[in-house]
Amino acid sequence: MDINGYTEKARAEGAMIVDVRTPDEYAEGHIEGAVNVPLEALNGIWKAGADEETPLYLYCLSGGRAARAKARLEAQGFENVTNMGGIADWRGALEAARGIDRAARP
């Protein structure tokens, strides 16, 4: 399954979609409804409303940072964490933090 399928699954489950990229990357465009918790700030994920039982679906640009975030969160006791991969493979529209949507990519 790729980021597109995982996003559908996360939304169907009511899970939290987490963009672990930097705030600047997030501002340039992110999946609608995703919260930004940068890899360097994962210890504060509870501020976004997550607890150890919250289903978390993580993504970054290519999947590498999301993999590191998944390992860190699991080490902290989070039980349901999925690495969705990278937004580079996303085929939907992107929501921009500055309020400008980018069109869906083919």
Number of C-alpha atoms within 10 A of each C-alpha: 8 13 21 17 11 19 23 11 13 17 13 9 10 12 17 21 23 24 28 27 22 15 13 9 17 23 16 16 19 26 20 15 12 18 18 22 23 22 19 12 12 16 13 12 17 12 10 12 10 15 14 15 11 16 19 24 25 30 31 26 18 14 20 14 22 26 19 13 25 23 14 15 18 13 10 11 11 18 15 15 21 18 23 26 24 20 22 13 15 20 13 16 16 20 20 17 16 9 10 12 15 14 11 10 11 8
